[in-house]
Amino acid sequence: MGERVAVVTGAGSGLGRATAERLLAQGMRVAGWDISQDGLEWLSQHPSASTAAVDVTDPEQVGAATEQVRSAWGRVDCLVNSAGIFLVGPLAEVETSAVRALFDVNVLGTTLVTQALMPDLIASRGAVVNLSSTVALRATASNSHYAASKAAVAQLTRCWALELAPHGVRVNALAPGPTNTAIYTSAGIEPADVAALLADRAARIPMGRAGDPTEIALWVVRLIDDEWVTGHVIPVDGGMSIA
Ligand SMILES: NC(=O)c1ccc[n+]([C@@H]2O[C@H](COP(=O)([O-])OP(=O)(O)OC[C@H]3O[C@@H](n4cnc5c(N)ncnc54)[C@H](O)[C@@H]3O)[C@@H](O)[C@H]2O)c1
């Protein structure tokens, strides 16, 4: 049997990158996909990795990258859907284009990649790990559409788990609390405001701090390796969702 293969979207930054690093350290092959070619630079020279500049909202790009992995490695054992974008802003101000982009990347993108890799995951009786969020479980003001997109990811996770269980494929999600990554500045929030936002959230986290990407990656890998858990959305959030 060859080395196990993981496809990680959003591997150019944050939780996707931390997950790819951990999977490589465990001896898996990693296909890192990201819309940002620059973001994938760190991965491009790794002997057990391949990279592809993929916009997960584009079915043709997703299809081409899927074919690339199939012809190079002939199998896919797990998929980590970490490509995602954030949006902050009250209902009164939210722009149509921003809501569309949010659901395109977070919901449609997760769908297109999972759909493209389904035959491979069924063949390997593999695992999918999606990225939901604490805000999908607990209401917060000022990021309702982001929260709704992550609630959609949570429910897709449960429904796909039922659909794919007969094929031996497990589908779970993590619901991370606020974790220090580029997602906030990429959403157009000024660095000083990001610090304030994370400090504000940290004040509502029982463990008193934001998360580190490596702490989320640890759970992604657990969900890949576990063979009995499916259809769950697991909070990894310093206790935020129960406070
Ligand atoms: N950081 C947090 O606090 C947090 C908390 C809960 C959930 N999440 C979720 O975790 C996931 C990863 O977030 P992160 O914090 O690592 O963010 P990040 O911005 O650090 O990384 C996300 C990556 O996705 C890529 N991406 C964006 N749009 C894409 C597209 N259309 N096609 C392909 N790639 C695209 C970006 O280029 C980036 O490299 C997201 O789904 C996010 O919603 C993050």
The ligand as an SDF file (V2000), in Angstrom:
LIG
                    3D

 44 48  0  0  0  0  0  0  0  0999 V2000
   -9.1580   31.7750   12.2800 N   0  0  0  0  0  0  0  0  0  0  0  0
  -10.2760   31.6200   12.9750 C   0  0  0  0  0  0  0  0  0  0  0  0
  -10.4920   32.2780   13.9910 O   0  0  0  0  0  0  0  0  0  0  0  0
  -11.2930   30.6060   12.5320 C   0  0  0  0  0  0  0  0  0  0  0  0
  -12.2680   30.2240   13.4620 C   0  0  0  0  0  0  0  0  0  0  0  0
  -13.2340   29.3100   13.0720 C   0  0  0  0  0  0  0  0  0  0  0  0
  -13.2380   28.7860   11.8010 C   0  0  0  0  0  0  0  0  0  0  0  0
  -12.2730   29.1940   10.9110 N   0  0  0  0  0  0  0  0  0  0  0  0
  -12.3420   28.6270    9.5620 C   0  0  0  0  0  0  0  0  0  0  0  0
  -11.1520   27.9030    9.2880 O   0  0  0  0  0  0  0  0  0  0  0  0
  -10.8680   27.9570    7.8960 C   0  0  0  0  0  0  0  0  0  0  0  0
   -9.4470   28.4260    7.7000 C   0  0  0  0  0  0  0  0  0  0  0  0
   -9.3440   29.7610    8.1890 O   0  0  0  0  0  0  0  0  0  0  0  0
   -7.9560   30.4260    8.5470 P   0  0  0  0  0  0  0  0  0  0  0  0
   -8.1440   31.1560    9.8230 O   0  0  0  0  0  0  0  0  0  0  0  0
   -6.8690   29.4540    8.3870 O   0  0  0  0  0  0  0  0  0  0  0  0
   -7.8990   31.5510    7.3880 O   0  0  0  0  0  0  0  0  0  0  0  0
   -6.6660   32.0380    6.4830 P   0  0  0  0  0  0  0  0  0  0  0  0
   -7.1330   33.2710    5.8150 O   0  0  0  0  0  0  0  0  0  0  0  0
   -5.4200   32.0850    7.2790 O   0  0  0  0  0  0  0  0  0  0  0  0
   -6.5510   30.8440    5.4050 O   0  0  0  0  0  0  0  0  0  0  0  0
   -7.5830   30.5910    4.4860 C   0  0  0  0  0  0  0  0  0  0  0  0
   -6.9530   30.2340    3.1530 C   0  0  0  0  0  0  0  0  0  0  0  0
   -8.0210   29.9970    2.2290 O   0  0  0  0  0  0  0  0  0  0  0  0
   -7.6220   30.5300    0.9860 C   0  0  0  0  0  0  0  0  0  0  0  0
   -8.7930   30.8350    0.1610 N   0  0  0  0  0  0  0  0  0  0  0  0
   -9.6700   31.8450    0.3020 C   0  0  0  0  0  0  0  0  0  0  0  0
  -10.5630   31.8150   -0.6840 N   0  0  0  0  0  0  0  0  0  0  0  0
  -10.2480   30.7580   -1.4730 C   0  0  0  0  0  0  0  0  0  0  0  0
  -10.7950   30.2210   -2.6610 C   0  0  0  0  0  0  0  0  0  0  0  0
  -11.8590   30.7760   -3.2780 N   0  0  0  0  0  0  0  0  0  0  0  0
  -10.2230   29.1260   -3.1980 N   0  0  0  0  0  0  0  0  0  0  0  0
   -9.1310   28.5560   -2.6120 C   0  0  0  0  0  0  0  0  0  0  0  0
   -8.5610   29.0430   -1.5030 N   0  0  0  0  0  0  0  0  0  0  0  0
   -9.1210   30.1330   -0.9380 C   0  0  0  0  0  0  0  0  0  0  0  0
   -6.8520   31.7760    1.3280 C   0  0  0  0  0  0  0  0  0  0  0  0
   -5.9970   32.1860    0.2490 O   0  0  0  0  0  0  0  0  0  0  0  0
   -6.0830   31.3410    2.5660 C   0  0  0  0  0  0  0  0  0  0  0  0
   -4.7960   30.8420    2.2420 O   0  0  0  0  0  0  0  0  0  0  0  0
  -11.9080   28.8880    7.2760 C   0  0  0  0  0  0  0  0  0  0  0  0
  -12.9300   28.1200    6.7020 O   0  0  0  0  0  0  0  0  0  0  0  0
  -12.4280   29.6620    8.4630 C   0  0  0  0  0  0  0  0  0  0  0  0
  -13.7370   30.1180    8.2580 O   0  0  0  0  0  0  0  0  0  0  0  0
  -11.2970   30.0760   11.2460 C   0  0  0  0  0  0  0  0  0  0  0  0
  1  2  1  0
  2  3  2  0
  2  4  1  0
  4  5  1  0
  4 44  2  0
  5  6  2  0
  6  7  1  0
  7  8  2  0
  8  9  1  0
  8 44  1  0
  9 10  1  0
  9 42  1  0
 10 11  1  0
 11 12  1  0
 11 40  1  0
 12 13  1  0
 13 14  1  0
 14 15  2  0
 14 16  1  0
 14 17  1  0
 17 18  1  0
 18 19  2  0
 18 20  1  0
 18 21  1  0
 21 22  1  0
 22 23  1  0
 23 24  1  0
 23 38  1  0
 24 25  1  0
 25 26  1  0
 25 36  1  0
 26 27  1  0
 26 35  1  0
 27 28  2  0
 28 29  1  0
 29 30  1  0
 29 35  2  0
 30 31  1  0
 30 32  2  0
 32 33  1  0
 33 34  2  0
 34 35  1  0
 36 37  1  0
 36 38  1  0
 38 39  1  0
 40 41  1  0
 40 42  1  0
 42 43  1  0
M  CHG  2   8   1  16  -1
M  END
$$$$
